[in-house]
Amino acid sequence: MRQGIVERIKRNLYSLKRAKEKGNKVGKLSFKSEIRSIPLKQYGITYKISGDRNRVKIQGIKKKFRVLGLHQLPKECEIANGLLVKKPSGYYLYITCYLPKEEVLKEIKRKQTKQIVGIDLGIKHQLTLSTGEKISWYIPETERLKRLQRELARKVKGSRNYHRTKHKLQKEWEYIQNKRRDIQNKVISYLKSFSLIAIQDDSIKGWHEGLFGKQVQNTGIGGITARLKRLATLIPVVFVGRYEPTTQVCSFCGHRQEVRLSERMFKCQKCGRDIDRDVNSARNILKVAMKRLADPVKSALPVDCGEVTPVEWAVAHDEAGSPSLK
């Protein structure tokens, strides 16, 4: 277990060095008063689940722990490494287990439909689908959180009451984060029912720095794109470039025109069609994604490749079976 902590520190220092070499702004190292997670590298040595599947034995501790939720582990899974995490609400054991990919794909395809969908991210409506559906949620800071923040500001730093109030504040933050994560799980579960997902790779970090930073933070919309990138290993997920003019193009005739942020309806100056601004953008995202899939070179590129270098274009040509670029 100590070896796992040392290896994690080495990886963090190496990543810090790489970030500095790239010219990124990185702050100096700061002291950490406690370790909130301990890696359990090898199942059967650093930790072991008892036969009754209700007790866990951790290396270095004689007593077995009663753990809730072990029934969620599938019987046919292969258990790998774990992570012992300390949170304000208690201690948790994160277990990595592997399932046969064929079985997972079979279960996903059983619930899938043949419908494809394009997704437009937004502030007022977090997700707008090309089908016309709009999914919205908002988890603001609770009144209890604000009250605890005021109480913490009046406490003497380092005192017993200070740490007690700080612990209550951390539990309230965990409660809010769990609510946002629960919504993300439900949204991803719904999106799995589509056979193809197309979404624009917007800069959520740039939204945070703009006028709508608080709204973006209280929805946790950035977690949706991160989850979809991981989901791309199981179902087709296509990310459209963030500079594609999906908002300014008519989804019916392809005419491009200037659209202000205050205009919530897209009125085409060429064909005269009226359509919701976000639905129009979602349809254009789906069209761009289908064109990319039709191109064997672009479809060979990674999901979140971003800007493509000449070397990557050459590799993509070779993987697609096209003549190499000179």
N, C-alpha and C positions, 0 to 999 in steps of 0.2 A: 504493500500500500504506500509506503514511503517512496519506493522506487517510482510508482506511478505519479506521485506529486512532483518529484524531481524532474521527471520527463516532461510533464506538463509545463513546468517553469521554463525548461530549456526551449520548448516549442514556442512559448510566448516571447522569450527573448529573441529567438530567431526571427519570428514574425515582426517584432519591433525593429530589428535591424534591417529587414527587407523594406519595411515601410519608410525608414529614414533614407535608405539608398534611393528609393523612388522619389524622394523629395516631399513626402507627406509630412504634415505638421503633427508631431507627436510630443506629448508632454513628458516630463521626467518621471521616473519610477517613484511611486509613493508606498509608504509602509502600510501593510495590511495587518490588522490586529487579530484576525481569525481566518481560518480556512472554512468555507461554507460548503465545500463538496470534496469528497474523497473518492478517487477512482478505485474500483474493484476490478482489477485487470482480468483475472482468470476465474471462471466459474468452477467450483469444486475445491479451490484453494483459498482465495481471498473471501469468498462467500459461497454458501451452499443452502439450497432450499430443502427442508426436511421432507420425508416421505408423505406426511399428512398434508403437505402443501399449505401449511398455515404458520410455519415457523421458519425463520432464517437464521443461520449461523454465520457470524462475521468473524474473520480472522482476528485473533488477539483478545476476543471477548468470550469468556466461558459460557455465559448464559445465552440461550437462544431467545430471539425476539419474535413476538407475535406480530405478524404483518397482515393488514387488511388489503384485499384486492388481488391476492395471488391467484384467485380463481379466474381472473381475466386472461391468464397465460394459456394459449391453446395447447392441447395435449401433444400435438404433433410438432411443436416448435422446437428449435435448437437454441438453447440458452447460451448467451455469450457474456460479454463483460457487463458490469453494472456500475452505478454511480450512487453513492450515499450522499444525500443532499440535506442540508439544514435550512429550513425555512422558518419564518416567524410562527407559523401554525403548527410546526412539529418537524419530524424527520421523515424523509421519503427515500425510497429505493427505486431508482430508475434502472430497469433491466432491458438490455438489448437482446431481442430474440429474432431468429430467422425462420421464415416459412418458405416452402417451395414456391418459386415465382409462378409456376403454372397454376397452382391452387389459388393464389391471390388474384391473378388475371382472370381466372375462371369465375371467381366470385364477383369481380368488378363488372365483367361483361354481362353477367346474369342480370344485373340491375341497370345496365346501360340501355339507352334508346339510340336510334339511328340519327337523332337530331344533333346538329352542330350549332355552336353558339359563339358569338363575339361579345367581349366584355369591355365596357368603358368605365374607367374609374372616375369618381367625382367627389365633390365635397358635400353637396346637399343630399344626393343619392349616392351612396358609396359604390354600388355596382348597378350598372344599367346594361341589360342583356339585349342582344339583337332581336330577341323575340318580343321585346316591348316590356318585359318585366323589370321592375326596379326594386332593389334590395337596400334598405336603409337601417342603420342602427346608430345609437349614440349612447355611450356610457360615460357620463361626466363624473367629476370628482364629487364625492358624497359630502353632505353637511358634517358628518362625523369626522371626516378627514380634515376639513377646514378647522373644526373646533380643536382637534388634537394638535394641529400645526400651531394654532394660537397658544395652546397650553405649553407646548414644547418651547416656544420662544420666551416664555416667562420663567422657565425652570433654570436652576443653576447648572451650568454645563458640567457634567461629570458626576452629579449627585445621583442618589438612588432613584428619586422621583423622576429625574431626567431620563434615565435609562428605562424606567418602567413606561413612561409616556412614549418614548421612542419605539419601544417594542409594540405598543398598541398601534402606533402610526404605521409601522411596517406591516402588521397584520391587516390593516385596512387597505393598504396599497396592494397586498397580495389578493385580497377579496376582489378588488376592482380589476386586477389583471386576469384573474380567473374568469370573471364574467366576459371580458373581451375575448379571451381564448376560447371560451365555450361557444360564442357566436361564430368565431372563425371556423371551429370544427363543424358546426352545422352548415355553414355556407359551403365549405369544401365538400362535405358529404352530399350536398345537393348538386354541386357542379360535377361530381363524379358520374352523374347519370347521363351526361352528354358524351357523345363519341369523339368529339373534337372541341377543344377550347382554344380560342384566340384572344389574346389580351395585349394591350400596348404597354411597353416597358417604360412607364412614366417615372420621373424622378420624385419619389415620395419625400426624399430628404429635402429637395428644393421646396416642396409644399410646406414642410415644417418651418422653413426660414421665411416664408411669405406671410401674407395677411391672415391665412387660415391655419396657422400652426396649431392652435389649441383644438380646433375641430378635427384636424387630422390625428392629433395625439389621442383624443378621447374616443376615436373609433378604432385605432390600431389597424388601419387599412394596409399598412406596409406588410403586415404578417400574411395577408392573402397572397400577394405576389411571391413571397418567399416560400409559402406552402405549395403554390402551383409549380414552382421550379423543381421542388422535390417530387411532386406528383408526376412530372413529365417522364419519369422512368417507367411508369406503368400505363399511362394513357397519353394520347397525342395532345401536347400543349405547345402552341406556337406563340412566341413573343414578337410583336411588331415593334420596329424601331420607334423611339420616342419622338423623332423629328418628322414622322409621317404626318402629312396634313389631313388627318382623318376628320377633324371638325369642320374644315373649310371646303370640303368636297361634297357634292350632292351624291347620295347613295343611289339615286335613280339614273341620272344622266351623266354623272362624272364632272359636271361643271364646278370650277373652283372660284370661290369668292371670299371676300373678307367678312368675318363674323366676330362681332364684339362679345365680350364676356357677358354683358347684360342681356343679350339676345338669347332667350331660352328656346325659341322656335327657329328652325332653319327654313327660310323661304328662298327657294331657288329662283334666281333671276332669269334662268334660261327656260326651264320646263314648268315653272310655276308651282311645283309641289311644296306642300307644307308638312313638316315632320319635326318631331321633338329633336332638339339638338343632340342630346346624349344617345338616343336611339340611332340617329343618323351616323354618329361617330362609331357606335358599336357595329353597325352594318359594314361600314368602311373597313374597320379592323378585320372583320371576318373575310372580306374580299381580298385584302392585302395578304392575309394568311393563306388563303387558298391559292393565290398566285405564287406564293413562296413554295408551297408544297408541290405545285405543278412543275417548278424549276428543279431539276435533279441536283444542280450545284448548290443552290441556296438551302435546299432541304437537308443537305449533308452537313451543314454547319451546326454547331452546338445550339442548345436552346437559348441561352443567355449570352451569346457571343459578343454583343455590342459592336464596336467598330472593328471591321475585318481588315487585317493586314494582307499585303500581297502574298506572303508565305501561306497564310490560312486559306486564301482563295485557291492557291495551287493545290493544297492538300484536299480541299473540298472538291476540286475538279477531278483529282485522282480517285477519290472515294466514290464519286458519282459515275466514274467510267468515262469521263469526257477527256478530250485531248488536253495535255498540260499547257499552262500559260507560260509564255516566254517573257 
